Amino acid sequence: MTDTLPDTLPDALPDTLPDRAVGAETFREALAVHAAGVVVITAQSDGVPVGLTATSFSSVSLDPPLVSFYVDQSSTTWPWLRTADHFAVNVLASDQAELASRFARKGVDRFAEPTRWRPGPLGAPLLQEVSAHLICLPYETLDVGDHVLVVGLVAEADVRGGRPLLYHQGRFGRFTADP
């Protein structure tokens, strides 16, 4: 059975809304049809390079220049990212699906070969051959459900261009423009 929306939603208080929420499987299924860009968030924390793959990356504001992403509160990388004084958003190119997969895996050295990277101007690891690098300063964090919303102030940007890597229906893919 598929969860459906009622004709009207009652004027419910936030603490009653979970009773109205769709089931987890229906939610996953619905979001799977939405294509998302893929980034790898990297930082240097206590001299250790850390990173994770995110498909929740978004622009927030032009003035000031803010971006955001969400990270699962149970992420083993989040405690390291949280303590970093800055982070890099590496916007992946269409041919970097393996890199995205590597940074999404647990229990592997994400920065070992064949990952190609260099320290950025403030120290955060910058992945090679990506479409863009954004160097961000922590601006705001907010616990939202089982995730943390992370907002960063973009301090530097290096745009190289190219086609983006996308995530759709549980797989990585490429964008093809209509003629």
OpenMM code with the backbone's topology and positions (N, CA, C; nanometers):
from openmm import Vec3, app, unit

residues = "MET THR ASP THR LEU PRO ASP THR LEU PRO ASP ALA LEU PRO ASP THR LEU PRO ASP ARG ALA VAL GLY ALA GLU THR PHE ARG GLU ALA LEU ALA VAL HIS ALA ALA GLY VAL VAL VAL ILE THR ALA GLN SER ASP GLY VAL PRO VAL GLY LEU THR ALA THR SER PHE SER SER VAL SER LEU ASP PRO PRO LEU VAL SER PHE TYR VAL ASP GLN SER SER THR THR TRP PRO TRP LEU ARG THR ALA ASP HIS PHE ALA VAL ASN VAL LEU ALA SER ASP GLN ALA GLU LEU ALA SER ARG PHE ALA ARG LYS GLY VAL ASP ARG PHE ALA GLU PRO THR ARG TRP ARG PRO GLY PRO LEU GLY ALA PRO LEU LEU GLN GLU VAL SER ALA HIS LEU ILE CYS LEU PRO TYR GLU THR LEU ASP VAL GLY ASP HIS VAL LEU VAL VAL GLY LEU VAL ALA GLU ALA ASP VAL ARG GLY GLY ARG PRO LEU LEU TYR HIS GLN GLY ARG PHE GLY ARG PHE THR ALA ASP PRO".split()
positions = [
    Vec3(0.0841, -0.1184, 0.0000),
    Vec3(0.0000, 0.0000, 0.0000),
    Vec3(0.0883, 0.1243, 0.0000),
    Vec3(0.0543, 0.2220, -0.0805),
    Vec3(0.1299, 0.3461, -0.0899),
    Vec3(0.0677, 0.4506, 0.0009),
    Vec3(0.1507, 0.5225, 0.0735),
    Vec3(0.1018, 0.6319, 0.1569),
    Vec3(0.0550, 0.7451, 0.0660),
    Vec3(-0.0568, 0.8062, 0.0978),
    Vec3(-0.1080, 0.9167, 0.0177),
    Vec3(-0.1345, 1.0361, 0.1067),
    Vec3(-0.1352, 1.1540, 0.0455),
    Vec3(-0.1646, 1.2759, 0.1187),
    Vec3(-0.3150, 1.2921, 0.1336),
    Vec3(-0.3613, 1.3393, 0.2473),
    Vec3(-0.5040, 1.3694, 0.2615),
    Vec3(-0.5371, 1.4933, 0.1789),
    Vec3(-0.6661, 1.5165, 0.1546),
    Vec3(-0.7084, 1.6336, 0.0787),
    Vec3(-0.6634, 1.7626, 0.1455),
    Vec3(-0.6678, 1.7652, 0.2766),
    Vec3(-0.6208, 1.8822, 0.3511),
    Vec3(-0.5420, 1.8347, 0.4714),
    Vec3(-0.4411, 1.9096, 0.5047),
    Vec3(-0.3646, 1.8802, 0.6256),
    Vec3(-0.4204, 1.9624, 0.7399),
    Vec3(-0.4399, 1.9028, 0.8554),
    Vec3(-0.4915, 1.9797, 0.9696),
    Vec3(-0.3876, 2.0791, 1.0178),
    Vec3(-0.4332, 2.1775, 1.0879),
    Vec3(-0.3411, 2.2726, 1.1508),
    Vec3(-0.2772, 2.2021, 1.2694),
    Vec3(-0.1751, 2.1207, 1.2395),
    Vec3(-0.1118, 2.0382, 1.3423),
    Vec3(0.0103, 2.1083, 1.3986),
    Vec3(0.0343, 2.0848, 1.5241),
    Vec3(0.1563, 2.1332, 1.5857),
    Vec3(0.2706, 2.0432, 1.5421),
    Vec3(0.3965, 2.0941, 1.5382),
    Vec3(0.5094, 2.0125, 1.4936),
    Vec3(0.5227, 1.8779, 1.5640),
    Vec3(0.4874, 1.8694, 1.6924),
    Vec3(0.5037, 1.7414, 1.7613),
    Vec3(0.4004, 1.6376, 1.7183),
    Vec3(0.2968, 1.6789, 1.6472),
    Vec3(0.1986, 1.5828, 1.5971),
    Vec3(0.2254, 1.5457, 1.4511),
    Vec3(0.3138, 1.6151, 1.3853),
    Vec3(0.3397, 1.5889, 1.2443),
    Vec3(0.3962, 1.4500, 1.2162),
    Vec3(0.4832, 1.3932, 1.3003),
    Vec3(0.5324, 1.2585, 1.2693),
    Vec3(0.4207, 1.1565, 1.2509),
    Vec3(0.3059, 1.1758, 1.3151),
    Vec3(0.1930, 1.0860, 1.2960),
    Vec3(0.1389, 1.0942, 1.1532),
    Vec3(0.1657, 1.2048, 1.0852),
    Vec3(0.1156, 1.2267, 0.9492),
    Vec3(0.2198, 1.1909, 0.8432),
    Vec3(0.3400, 1.1561, 0.8827),
    Vec3(0.4502, 1.1354, 0.7887),
    Vec3(0.4348, 1.0042, 0.7115),
    Vec3(0.4823, 1.0049, 0.5871),
    Vec3(0.4840, 0.8832, 0.5066),
    Vec3(0.5846, 0.7854, 0.5655),
    Vec3(0.5743, 0.6606, 0.5284),
    Vec3(0.6683, 0.5591, 0.5743),
    Vec3(0.8048, 0.5776, 0.5103),
    Vec3(0.9072, 0.5228, 0.5761),
    Vec3(1.0459, 0.5383, 0.5298),
    Vec3(1.0654, 0.4838, 0.3890),
    Vec3(1.0071, 0.3687, 0.3586),
    Vec3(1.0272, 0.3083, 0.2260),
    Vec3(0.9622, 0.3939, 0.1169),
    Vec3(0.8434, 0.4445, 0.1423),
    Vec3(0.7760, 0.5323, 0.0455),
    Vec3(0.8563, 0.6594, 0.0253),
    Vec3(0.9104, 0.7127, 0.1345),
    Vec3(0.9911, 0.8336, 0.1271),
    Vec3(1.1154, 0.8105, 0.0408),
    Vec3(1.1864, 0.6992, 0.0648),
    Vec3(1.3053, 0.6658, -0.0158),
    Vec3(1.2690, 0.6523, -0.1633),
    Vec3(1.1598, 0.5838, -0.1892),
    Vec3(1.1149, 0.5611, -0.3265),
    Vec3(1.0832, 0.6936, -0.3967),
    Vec3(1.0178, 0.7828, -0.3261),
    Vec3(0.9826, 0.9126, -0.3843),
    Vec3(1.1071, 0.9958, -0.4134),
    Vec3(1.2029, 0.9956, -0.3218),
    Vec3(1.3235, 1.0754, -0.3427),
    Vec3(1.4160, 1.0157, -0.4481),
    Vec3(1.4048, 0.8865, -0.4732),
    Vec3(1.4908, 0.8211, -0.5718),
    Vec3(1.4676, 0.8755, -0.7125),
    Vec3(1.3501, 0.9307, -0.7391),
    Vec3(1.3235, 0.9837, -0.8731),
    Vec3(1.3760, 1.1257, -0.8910),
    Vec3(1.4273, 1.1829, -0.7841),
    Vec3(1.4852, 1.3177, -0.7910),
    Vec3(1.6354, 1.3068, -0.8151),
    Vec3(1.6824, 1.3621, -0.9256),
    Vec3(1.8273, 1.3617, -0.9529),
    Vec3(1.8943, 1.4689, -0.8686),
    Vec3(2.0105, 1.4353, -0.8136),
    Vec3(2.0846, 1.5285, -0.7292),
    Vec3(2.2293, 1.5347, -0.7744),
    Vec3(2.2891, 1.6510, -0.7625),
    Vec3(2.4315, 1.6647, -0.7871),
    Vec3(2.5095, 1.5974, -0.6761),
    Vec3(2.6350, 1.5642, -0.7050),
    Vec3(2.7170, 1.4904, -0.6090),
    Vec3(2.8412, 1.5719, -0.5750),
    Vec3(2.8672, 1.5861, -0.4459),
    Vec3(2.9871, 1.6548, -0.3977),
    Vec3(3.0566, 1.5663, -0.2956),
    Vec3(3.1832, 1.5940, -0.2737),
    Vec3(3.2555, 1.5344, -0.1624),
    Vec3(3.2998, 1.6500, -0.0733),
    Vec3(3.2608, 1.6423, 0.0531),
    Vec3(3.2986, 1.7427, 0.1524),
    Vec3(3.4273, 1.6933, 0.2172),
    Vec3(3.5306, 1.7776, 0.2203),
    Vec3(3.6581, 1.7392, 0.2807),
    Vec3(3.7020, 1.8439, 0.3816),
    Vec3(3.7821, 1.7994, 0.4760),
    Vec3(3.8383, 1.8899, 0.5771),
    Vec3(3.9645, 1.8267, 0.6325),
    Vec3(4.0388, 1.9067, 0.7054),
    Vec3(4.1563, 1.8602, 0.7795),
    Vec3(4.1215, 1.8800, 0.9262),
    Vec3(4.1239, 1.7725, 1.0034),
    Vec3(4.0877, 1.7816, 1.1437),
    Vec3(4.1967, 1.7148, 1.2257),
    Vec3(4.2615, 1.7918, 1.3115),
    Vec3(4.3734, 1.7407, 1.3914),
    Vec3(4.4794, 1.6754, 1.3035),
    Vec3(4.5047, 1.7356, 1.1869),
    Vec3(4.6060, 1.6853, 1.0947),
    Vec3(4.5643, 1.5657, 1.0126),
    Vec3(4.4392, 1.5228, 1.0268),
    Vec3(4.3892, 1.4058, 0.9545),
    Vec3(4.2913, 1.4517, 0.8458),
    Vec3(4.3137, 1.4107, 0.7189),
    Vec3(4.2157, 1.4444, 0.6156),
    Vec3(4.0908, 1.3581, 0.6317),
    Vec3(3.9743, 1.4211, 0.6237),
    Vec3(3.8463, 1.3500, 0.6352),
    Vec3(3.7561, 1.3954, 0.5211),
    Vec3(3.6605, 1.3099, 0.4852),
    Vec3(3.5685, 1.3473, 0.3792),
    Vec3(3.4511, 1.2528, 0.3702),
    Vec3(3.3456, 1.3001, 0.3060),
    Vec3(3.2264, 1.2194, 0.2835),
    Vec3(3.1550, 1.2666, 0.1580),
    Vec3(3.0804, 1.1759, 0.0978),
    Vec3(2.9996, 1.2065, -0.0203),
    Vec3(2.8656, 1.2629, 0.0253),
    Vec3(2.8175, 1.3645, -0.0447),
    Vec3(2.6863, 1.4229, -0.0135),
    Vec3(2.6097, 1.4505, -0.1425),
    Vec3(2.4814, 1.4196, -0.1407),
    Vec3(2.3938, 1.4549, -0.2522),
    Vec3(2.2920, 1.5599, -0.2085),
    Vec3(2.3063, 1.6079, -0.0869),
    Vec3(2.2144, 1.7072, -0.0310),
    Vec3(2.2700, 1.8495, -0.0420),
    Vec3(2.3742, 1.8689, -0.1211),
    Vec3(2.4377, 1.9999, -0.1344),
    Vec3(2.3434, 2.0981, -0.2031),
    Vec3(2.3445, 2.2226, -0.1547),
    Vec3(2.2559, 2.3243, -0.2106),
    Vec3(2.3108, 2.4640, -0.1857),
    Vec3(2.2766, 2.5558, -0.2756),
    Vec3(2.3059, 2.6961, -0.2479),
    Vec3(2.1986, 2.7470, -0.1519),
    Vec3(2.2354, 2.8427, -0.0677),
    Vec3(2.1431, 2.8956, 0.0315),
    Vec3(2.1183, 3.0439, 0.0090),
    Vec3(2.2264, 3.1209, -0.0122),
    Vec3(2.2154, 3.2656, -0.0181),
    Vec3(2.3272, 3.3221, -0.1050),
    Vec3(2.2960, 3.4302, -0.1770),
    Vec3(2.3990, 3.5013, -0.2529),
    Vec3(2.4702, 3.6051, -0.1675),
    Vec3(2.3972, 3.6672, -0.0743),
    Vec3(2.4548, 3.7731, 0.0063),
    Vec3(2.4131, 3.7548, 0.1524),
    Vec3(2.4952, 3.6919, 0.2339),
    Vec3(2.6305, 3.6442, 0.2054),
    Vec3(2.6267, 3.5137, 0.1250),
    Vec3(2.7388, 3.4767, 0.0617),
    Vec3(2.7415, 3.3534, -0.0174),
    Vec3(2.7441, 3.2302, 0.0733),
    Vec3(2.6293, 3.1616, 0.0820),
    Vec3(2.6159, 3.0464, 0.1709),
    Vec3(2.5755, 2.9225, 0.0925),
    Vec3(2.6286, 2.8079, 0.1336),
    Vec3(2.5902, 2.6778, 0.0795),
    Vec3(2.5571, 2.5861, 0.1963),
    Vec3(2.4935, 2.4723, 0.1666),
    Vec3(2.4593, 2.3804, 0.2742),
    Vec3(2.4664, 2.2359, 0.2262),
    Vec3(2.4740, 2.1473, 0.3233),
    Vec3(2.4594, 2.0047, 0.3000),
    Vec3(2.4113, 1.9436, 0.4311),
    Vec3(2.3608, 1.8218, 0.4226),
    Vec3(2.3165, 1.7485, 0.5407),
    Vec3(2.4086, 1.6296, 0.5620),
    Vec3(2.4316, 1.5957, 0.6877),
    Vec3(2.5106, 1.4780, 0.7228),
    Vec3(2.4349, 1.4005, 0.8308),
    Vec3(2.4339, 1.2705, 0.8171),
    Vec3(2.3675, 1.1831, 0.9132),
    Vec3(2.4330, 1.1997, 1.0503),
    Vec3(2.3529, 1.2138, 1.1548),
    Vec3(2.4081, 1.2311, 1.2895),
    Vec3(2.4911, 1.1125, 1.3341),
    Vec3(2.4683, 0.9951, 1.2750),
    Vec3(2.5457, 0.8768, 1.3128),
    Vec3(2.6737, 0.8619, 1.2302),
    Vec3(2.7009, 0.9559, 1.1415),
    Vec3(2.8217, 0.9498, 1.0585),
    Vec3(2.9469, 0.9490, 1.1459),
    Vec3(3.0399, 0.8606, 1.1141),
    Vec3(3.1659, 0.8581, 1.1877),
    Vec3(3.2587, 0.9702, 1.1421),
    Vec3(3.2299, 1.0307, 1.0285),
    Vec3(3.3101, 1.1421, 0.9775),
    Vec3(3.2650, 1.2754, 1.0377),
    Vec3(3.1375, 1.2869, 1.0721),
    Vec3(3.0834, 1.4134, 1.1200),
    Vec3(3.1574, 1.4702, 1.2418),
    Vec3(3.1918, 1.3914, 1.3433),
    Vec3(3.2640, 1.4502, 1.4573),
    Vec3(3.3955, 1.5173, 1.4145),
    Vec3(3.4629, 1.4623, 1.3146),
    Vec3(3.5864, 1.5220, 1.2639),
    Vec3(3.5563, 1.6489, 1.1852),
    Vec3(3.4554, 1.6452, 1.1001),
    Vec3(3.4182, 1.7651, 1.0233),
    Vec3(3.3735, 1.8773, 1.1153),
    Vec3(3.2985, 1.8415, 1.2179),
    Vec3(3.2430, 1.9412, 1.3098),
    Vec3(3.3531, 2.0251, 1.3747),
    Vec3(3.4693, 1.9673, 1.4019),
    Vec3(3.5756, 2.0396, 1.4708),
    Vec3(3.6672, 2.1168, 1.3762),
    Vec3(3.6504, 2.0981, 1.2457),
    Vec3(3.7372, 2.1662, 1.1485),
    Vec3(3.7035, 2.3146, 1.1406),
    Vec3(3.8061, 2.3969, 1.1192),
    Vec3(3.7826, 2.5417, 1.1105),
    Vec3(3.7392, 2.5849, 0.9703),
    Vec3(3.7430, 2.4943, 0.8731),
    Vec3(3.6910, 2.5194, 0.7394),
    Vec3(3.6745, 2.3854, 0.6689),
    Vec3(3.6028, 2.3859, 0.5581),
    Vec3(3.5860, 2.2637, 0.4797),
    Vec3(3.5811, 2.3002, 0.3321),
    Vec3(3.6043, 2.2000, 0.2483),
    Vec3(3.5981, 2.2197, 0.1042),
    Vec3(3.4819, 2.1393, 0.0474),
    Vec3(3.4127, 2.1998, -0.0464),
    Vec3(3.3115, 2.1297, -0.1239),
    Vec3(3.3749, 2.1015, -0.2589),
    Vec3(3.3902, 1.9742, -0.2914),
    Vec3(3.4465, 1.9313, -0.4189),
    Vec3(3.3298, 1.8876, -0.5068),
    Vec3(3.2942, 1.9677, -0.6078),
    Vec3(3.1823, 1.9371, -0.6968),
    Vec3(3.2340, 1.8369, -0.8003),
    Vec3(3.1816, 1.7150, -0.7958),
    Vec3(3.2352, 1.6087, -0.8791),
    Vec3(3.1929, 1.6210, -1.0252),
    Vec3(3.2848, 1.5800, -1.1124),
    Vec3(3.2612, 1.5776, -1.2564),
    Vec3(3.1963, 1.4440, -1.2938),
    Vec3(3.1396, 1.4383, -1.4119),
    Vec3(3.0597, 1.3231, -1.4548),
    Vec3(3.1360, 1.1914, -1.4570),
    Vec3(3.2671, 1.1956, -1.4663),
    Vec3(3.3458, 1.0718, -1.4719),
    Vec3(3.4025, 1.0313, -1.3357),
    Vec3(3.3489, 1.0855, -1.2271),
    Vec3(3.4047, 1.0595, -1.0945),
    Vec3(3.3129, 0.9771, -1.0035),
    Vec3(3.2363, 0.8867, -1.0624),
    Vec3(3.1460, 0.8020, -0.9842),
    Vec3(3.2224, 0.7146, -0.8855),
    Vec3(3.3373, 0.6604, -0.9260),
    Vec3(3.4161, 0.5755, -0.8357),
    Vec3(3.4648, 0.6562, -0.7152),
    Vec3(3.5029, 0.7815, -0.7380),
    Vec3(3.5461, 0.8679, -0.6286),
    Vec3(3.4300, 0.8921, -0.5311),
    Vec3(3.3111, 0.9176, -0.5852),
    Vec3(3.1934, 0.9364, -0.5000),
    Vec3(3.1659, 0.8112, -0.4175),
    Vec3(3.1766, 0.6960, -0.4805),
    Vec3(3.1541, 0.5691, -0.4094),
    Vec3(3.2571, 0.5475, -0.2995),
    Vec3(3.3816, 0.5797, -0.3273),
    Vec3(3.4884, 0.5614, -0.2286),
    Vec3(3.4624, 0.6459, -0.1038),
    Vec3(3.4200, 0.7713, -0.1231),
    Vec3(3.3971, 0.8601, -0.0086),
    Vec3(3.2650, 0.8299, 0.0624),
    Vec3(3.1822, 0.7426, 0.0031),
    Vec3(3.0587, 0.7003, 0.0685),
    Vec3(3.0783, 0.5716, 0.1484),
    Vec3(3.1886, 0.5007, 0.1246),
    Vec3(3.2154, 0.3741, 0.1936),
    Vec3(3.2658, 0.3981, 0.3358),
    Vec3(3.2369, 0.3020, 0.4211),
    Vec3(3.2883, 0.3053, 0.5584),
    Vec3(3.4083, 0.2125, 0.5675),
    Vec3(3.4996, 0.2443, 0.6581),
    Vec3(3.6102, 0.1559, 0.6879),
    Vec3(3.7202, 0.1491, 0.5835),
    Vec3(3.7294, 0.2516, 0.4981),
    Vec3(3.8375, 0.2555, 0.3990),
    Vec3(3.9129, 0.3867, 0.4134),
    Vec3(4.0392, 0.3864, 0.3713),
    Vec3(4.1157, 0.5110, 0.3674),
    Vec3(4.0767, 0.5832, 0.2389),
    Vec3(3.9890, 0.6786, 0.2502),
    Vec3(3.9340, 0.7479, 0.1340),
    Vec3(4.0383, 0.8300, 0.0594),
    Vec3(4.1475, 0.8649, 0.1278),
    Vec3(4.2499, 0.9501, 0.0658),
    Vec3(4.3689, 0.8705, 0.0113),
    Vec3(4.3668, 0.7390, 0.0248),
    Vec3(4.4739, 0.6541, -0.0297),
    Vec3(4.4580, 0.6442, -0.1814),
    Vec3(4.5632, 0.5972, -0.2484),
    Vec3(4.5542, 0.5735, -0.3925),
    Vec3(4.4330, 0.4865, -0.4212),
    Vec3(4.3574, 0.5132, -0.5229),
    Vec3(4.3881, 0.6019, -0.6344),
    Vec3(4.3349, 0.7449, -0.6197),
    Vec3(4.2872, 0.7827, -0.5002),
    Vec3(4.2400, 0.9200, -0.4810),
    Vec3(4.3548, 1.0179, -0.5037),
    Vec3(4.3284, 1.1165, -0.5876),
    Vec3(4.4281, 1.2203, -0.6138),
    Vec3(4.3800, 1.3499, -0.5510),
    Vec3(4.4630, 1.4067, -0.4621),
    Vec3(4.4253, 1.5284, -0.3910),
    Vec3(4.5497, 1.6055, -0.3517),
    Vec3(4.5253, 1.7308, -0.3108),
    Vec3(4.6321, 1.8174, -0.2616),
    Vec3(4.5735, 1.9049, -0.1515),
    Vec3(4.6576, 1.9543, -0.0608),
    Vec3(4.6064, 2.0474, 0.0406),
    Vec3(4.5653, 2.1796, -0.0258),
    Vec3(4.4524, 2.2330, 0.0165),
    Vec3(4.4058, 2.3611, -0.0355),
    Vec3(4.4742, 2.4769, 0.0327),
    Vec3(4.4360, 2.5997, -0.0028),
    Vec3(4.5021, 2.7187, 0.0523),
    Vec3(4.4924, 2.7307, 0.2040),
    Vec3(4.3874, 2.6748, 0.2638),
    Vec3(4.3733, 2.6785, 0.4092),
    Vec3(4.4002, 2.5423, 0.4724),
    Vec3(4.4315, 2.4417, 0.3895),
    Vec3(4.4664, 2.3098, 0.4407),
    Vec3(4.3681, 2.1979, 0.4105),
    Vec3(4.2420, 2.2307, 0.3796),
    Vec3(4.1453, 2.1251, 0.3490),
    Vec3(4.1861, 2.0528, 0.2209),
    Vec3(4.1707, 1.9218, 0.2170),
    Vec3(4.2051, 1.8478, 0.0960),
    Vec3(4.1168, 1.8894, -0.0218),
    Vec3(4.1809, 1.9120, -0.1353),
    Vec3(4.1101, 1.9423, -0.2594),
    Vec3(4.1301, 1.8249, -0.3539),
    Vec3(4.0207, 1.7659, -0.3978),
    Vec3(4.0275, 1.6528, -0.4893),
    Vec3(4.0607, 1.7027, -0.6290),
    Vec3(4.1380, 1.6239, -0.7021),
    Vec3(4.1827, 1.6620, -0.8359),
    Vec3(4.0729, 1.6374, -0.9398),
    Vec3(4.0756, 1.7177, -1.0457),
    Vec3(3.9920, 1.7016, -1.1647),
    Vec3(3.8421, 1.7140, -1.1384),
    Vec3(3.8034, 1.7868, -1.0340),
    Vec3(3.6619, 1.8105, -1.0062),
    Vec3(3.6150, 1.9322, -1.0862),
    Vec3(3.4847, 1.9544, -1.0897),
    Vec3(3.4280, 2.0680, -1.1627),
    Vec3(3.4473, 2.2003, -1.0906),
    Vec3(3.4508, 2.1952, -0.9576),
    Vec3(3.4698, 2.3181, -0.8795),
    Vec3(3.5119, 2.2832, -0.7369),
    Vec3(3.5830, 2.3770, -0.6760),
    Vec3(3.6161, 2.3715, -0.5327),
    Vec3(3.5550, 2.4943, -0.4673),
    Vec3(3.4905, 2.4757, -0.3561),
    Vec3(3.4434, 2.5871, -0.2739),
    Vec3(3.5062, 2.5700, -0.1361),
    Vec3(3.5788, 2.6695, -0.0914),
    Vec3(3.6374, 2.6675, 0.0427),
    Vec3(3.5399, 2.7432, 0.1328),
    Vec3(3.4951, 2.6758, 0.2384),
    Vec3(3.3891, 2.7311, 0.3221),
    Vec3(3.4305, 2.7399, 0.4682),
    Vec3(3.3817, 2.8433, 0.5323),
    Vec3(3.3968, 2.8599, 0.6771),
    Vec3(3.2657, 2.8189, 0.7428),
    Vec3(3.2699, 2.7473, 0.8542),
    Vec3(3.1449, 2.7096, 0.9212),
    Vec3(3.0625, 2.8337, 0.9542),
    Vec3(2.9356, 2.8294, 0.9226),
    Vec3(2.8467, 2.9431, 0.9431),
    Vec3(2.7359, 2.9083, 1.0430),
    Vec3(2.6767, 2.7893, 1.0250),
    Vec3(2.5652, 2.7485, 1.1113),
    Vec3(2.5485, 2.5977, 1.1013),
    Vec3(2.5091, 2.5353, 1.2110),
    Vec3(2.4660, 2.3951, 1.2089),
    Vec3(2.3350, 2.3866, 1.2847),
    Vec3(2.2531, 2.2913, 1.2435),
    Vec3(2.1226, 2.2752, 1.3062),
    Vec3(2.0836, 2.1281, 1.2990),
    Vec3(2.0475, 2.0699, 1.4119),
    Vec3(1.9973, 1.9331, 1.4122),
    Vec3(1.8576, 1.9338, 1.3515),
    Vec3(1.8391, 1.8501, 1.2478),
    Vec3(1.7108, 1.8399, 1.1795),
    Vec3(1.6796, 1.6912, 1.1621),
    Vec3(1.5848, 1.6402, 1.2379),
    Vec3(1.5545, 1.4976, 1.2306),
    Vec3(1.6770, 1.4167, 1.2680),
    Vec3(1.7109, 1.3169, 1.1844),
    Vec3(1.8280, 1.2333, 1.2122),
    Vec3(1.9538, 1.2827, 1.1423),
    Vec3(1.9492, 1.4058, 1.0924),
    Vec3(2.0637, 1.4659, 1.0232),
    Vec3(2.1024, 1.5996, 1.0866),
    Vec3(2.2172, 1.6498, 1.0440),
    Vec3(2.2634, 1.7828, 1.0830),
    Vec3(2.2705, 1.8661, 0.9556),
    Vec3(2.2065, 1.9815, 0.9570),
    Vec3(2.2181, 2.0770, 0.8478),
    Vec3(2.3450, 2.1575, 0.8726),
    Vec3(2.4349, 2.1577, 0.7754),
    Vec3(2.5607, 2.2321, 0.7856),
    Vec3(2.5575, 2.3435, 0.6823),
    Vec3(2.5739, 2.4665, 0.7265),
    Vec3(2.5770, 2.5822, 0.6366),
    Vec3(2.7178, 2.6399, 0.6411),
    Vec3(2.7724, 2.6671, 0.5240),
    Vec3(2.9061, 2.7227, 0.5150),
    Vec3(2.9079, 2.8535, 0.4384),
    Vec3(2.9942, 2.9443, 0.4820),
    Vec3(3.0176, 3.0707, 0.4125),
    Vec3(3.1287, 3.0460, 0.3108),
    Vec3(3.1010, 3.0706, 0.1845),
    Vec3(3.2000, 3.0454, 0.0799),
    Vec3(3.3044, 3.1566, 0.0829),
    Vec3(3.4281, 3.1192, 0.1172),
    Vec3(3.5381, 3.2150, 0.1275),
    Vec3(3.6201, 3.2202, -0.0010),
    Vec3(3.6260, 3.1094, -0.0738),
    Vec3(3.7005, 3.1015, -0.1997),
    Vec3(3.6290, 3.0049, -0.2921),
    Vec3(3.6405, 3.0291, -0.4228),
    Vec3(3.5816, 2.9389, -0.5216),
    Vec3(3.6751, 2.9277, -0.6411),
    Vec3(3.6883, 2.8062, -0.6900),
    Vec3(3.7678, 2.7780, -0.8097),
    Vec3(3.6812, 2.6919, -0.8998),
    Vec3(3.6327, 2.7515, -1.0081),
    Vec3(3.5411, 2.6827, -1.0989),
    Vec3(3.6168, 2.6381, -1.2229),
    Vec3(3.6071, 2.5096, -1.2523),
    Vec3(3.6748, 2.4528, -1.3685),
    Vec3(3.5758, 2.4129, -1.4773),
    Vec3(3.4488, 2.3979, -1.4425),
    Vec3(3.3457, 2.3646, -1.5400),
    Vec3(3.3394, 2.2163, -1.5709),
    Vec3(3.2627, 2.1836, -1.6713),
    Vec3(3.2444, 2.0451, -1.7107),
    Vec3(3.1059, 1.9955, -1.6755),
    Vec3(3.0811, 1.8716, -1.7091),
    Vec3(2.9517, 1.8088, -1.6812),
    Vec3(2.9494, 1.7531, -1.5394),
    Vec3(2.8323, 1.7625, -1.4715),
    Vec3(2.8236, 1.7175, -1.3316),
    Vec3(2.7988, 1.5669, -1.3197),
    Vec3(2.8388, 1.5125, -1.2074),
    Vec3(2.8001, 1.3771, -1.1691),
    Vec3(2.6652, 1.3888, -1.0993),
    Vec3(2.5721, 1.3017, -1.1356),
    Vec3(2.4390, 1.3023, -1.0762),
    Vec3(2.4128, 1.1712, -1.0039),
    Vec3(2.3200, 1.1770, -0.9086),
    Vec3(2.2758, 1.0580, -0.8364),
    Vec3(2.1264, 1.0474, -0.8584),
    Vec3(2.0821, 0.9314, -0.9118),
    Vec3(1.9416, 0.9136, -0.9458),
    Vec3(1.9060, 0.7659, -0.9341),
    Vec3(1.7978, 0.7358, -0.8650),
    Vec3(1.7485, 0.5996, -0.8460),
    Vec3(1.8574, 0.5044, -0.7958),
    Vec3(1.9371, 0.5550, -0.7001),
    Vec3(2.0371, 0.4722, -0.6360),
    Vec3(2.1637, 0.4493, -0.7166),
    Vec3(2.1802, 0.5234, -0.8257),
    Vec3(2.2990, 0.5054, -0.9096),
    Vec3(2.3550, 0.6406, -0.9504),
    Vec3(2.4848, 0.6414, -0.9808),
    Vec3(2.5499, 0.7601, -1.0330),
    Vec3(2.5315, 0.7628, -1.1839),
    Vec3(2.5202, 0.8831, -1.2393),
    Vec3(2.5036, 0.8966, -1.3837),
    Vec3(2.5495, 1.0315, -1.4313),
    Vec3(2.5308, 1.0530, -1.5599),
    Vec3(2.5766, 1.1761, -1.6247),
    Vec3(2.4594, 1.2549, -1.6794),
    Vec3(2.4776, 1.3832, -1.6894),
    Vec3(2.3782, 1.4730, -1.7462),
    Vec3(2.3976, 1.4794, -1.8973),
    Vec3(2.2883, 1.4662, -1.9700),
    Vec3(2.2908, 1.4830, -2.1143),
    Vec3(2.1883, 1.5900, -2.1486),
    Vec3(2.2345, 1.6976, -2.2090),
    Vec3(2.1446, 1.8087, -2.2415),
    Vec3(2.0618, 1.7746, -2.3650),
    Vec3(1.9372, 1.8231, -2.3658),
    Vec3(1.8547, 1.8095, -2.4852),
    Vec3(1.9130, 1.8951, -2.5961),
    Vec3(1.9010, 1.8476, -2.7217),
    Vec3(1.9550, 1.9274, -2.8339),
    Vec3(1.8802, 2.0583, -2.8524),
] * unit.nanometer
topology = app.Topology()
chain = topology.addChain("A")
for resn in residues:
    res = topology.addResidue(resn, chain)
    for name in ("N", "CA", "C"):
        topology.addAtom(name, app.Element.getBySymbol(name[0]), res)
